[in-house]
């Protein structure tokens, strides 16, 4: 694995986070592959699209991505209608918490936004399963930051003119 490959890092972190949360309640947490047979209970991860985002000014690129996961349960699951919604709700709750929604990759991803879930029919040839699709938008960074120290990249640069400089005049500084 390339340490600068954010897609692989994010995928592995998603699998790890979801596997740790659901434990033995799931047989599989893996990338969605439309050509493979489904297993249940499971979560299948993927991405619908991505686009380049606003330049953060630190040498990296921002990629805005629309992610998804299919929550899958067999039709033989007791109380299937409730259990599949419960599973989707748990995933949404995990996404909405910074401790889990950042996947442990605070310097690689941004907080998820626009988290939602809907019933999914992702493979019409597959019978015997019920699925809900959880979708969210989450940006990530590609490349190395030019900043070597810890902390955030400045978002606003303030300035003043002599003699109105220094700590005493900070409230009078204006954005450049």
VENSUL-V74654 format. One record per residue. N is the residue number from 1. SS is DSSP state (A for helix, B for strand, O for the rest). OMEGA is omega in whole degrees, 0 to 359 (999 if undefined). Layout:
N_SS_OMEGA ; N_SS_OMEGA
This chain:
1_O_177 ; 2_O_183 ; 3_O_179 ; 4_O_177 ; 5_O_185 ; 6_A_181 ; 7_A_179 ; 8_A_177 ; 9_A_182 ; 10_A_180 ; 11_A_180 ; 12_A_179 ; 13_A_177 ; 14_A_180 ; 15_A_181 ; 16_A_181 ; 17_A_181 ; 18_A_178 ; 19_A_179 ; 20_A_181 ; 21_A_186 ; 22_A_177 ; 23_A_185 ; 24_A_178 ; 25_A_179 ; 26_O_173 ; 27_O_186 ; 28_B_163 ; 29_B_185 ; 30_B_177 ; 31_B_177 ; 32_O_178 ; 33_O_186 ; 34_O_181 ; 35_O_184 ; 36_O_175 ; 37_O_179 ; 38_O_174 ; 39_O_183 ; 40_O_353 ; 41_O_182 ; 42_B_174 ; 43_B_181 ; 44_B_187 ; 45_B_177 ; 46_B_181 ; 47_B_178 ; 48_B_181 ; 49_B_173 ; 50_B_178 ; 51_B_180 ; 52_B_181 ; 53_O_180 ; 54_O_180 ; 55_O_180 ; 56_O_177 ; 57_O_181 ; 58_O_179 ; 59_O_179 ; 60_O_172 ; 61_B_175 ; 62_B_174 ; 63_B_176 ; 64_B_186 ; 65_B_172 ; 66_B_184 ; 67_B_174 ; 68_B_166 ; 69_B_175 ; 70_B_173 ; 71_B_188 ; 72_B_174 ; 73_B_178 ; 74_B_178 ; 75_O_180 ; 76_O_180 ; 77_O_176 ; 78_O_181 ; 79_O_186 ; 80_A_184 ; 81_A_179 ; 82_A_185 ; 83_A_180 ; 84_A_176 ; 85_A_178 ; 86_A_179 ; 87_A_179 ; 88_A_179 ; 89_A_178 ; 90_A_178 ; 91_A_179 ; 92_A_180 ; 93_A_177 ; 94_A_180 ; 95_A_185 ; 96_O_179 ; 97_O_181 ; 98_A_182 ; 99_A_182 ; 100_A_182 ; 101_A_175 ; 102_O_175 ; 103_O_183 ; 104_O_183 ; 105_O_187 ; 106_O_181 ; 107_O_182 ; 108_O_183 ; 109_B_173 ; 110_O_178 ; 111_O_177 ; 112_O_178 ; 113_B_175 ; 114_B_181 ; 115_B_179 ; 116_B_178 ; 117_B_178 ; 118_B_174 ; 119_B_184 ; 120_O_169 ; 121_O_189 ; 122_O_179 ; 123_O_185 ; 124_O_179 ; 125_O_182 ; 126_O_177 ; 127_O_177 ; 128_O_181 ; 129_B_171 ; 130_B_182 ; 131_B_169 ; 132_B_178 ; 133_B_173 ; 134_B_180 ; 135_B_177 ; 136_B_174 ; 137_B_179 ; 138_B_180 ; 139_B_175 ; 140_B_184 ; 141_B_177 ; 142_B_179 ; 143_O_181 ; 144_O_178 ; 145_O_175 ; 146_O_181 ; 147_O_181 ; 148_O_182 ; 149_O_178 ; 150_O_176 ; 151_O_183 ; 152_O_172 ; 153_O_179 ; 154_O_179 ; 155_O_182 ; 156_O_176 ; 157_O_181 ; 158_B_181 ; 159_B_176 ; 160_O_180 ; 161_O_177 ; 162_O_12 ; 163_O_185 ; 164_O_179 ; 165_O_179 ; 166_O_184 ; 167_A_183 ; 168_A_184 ; 169_A_182 ; 170_A_179 ; 171_A_182 ; 172_A_180 ; 173_O_180 ; 174_B_178 ; 175_B_177 ; 176_O_999
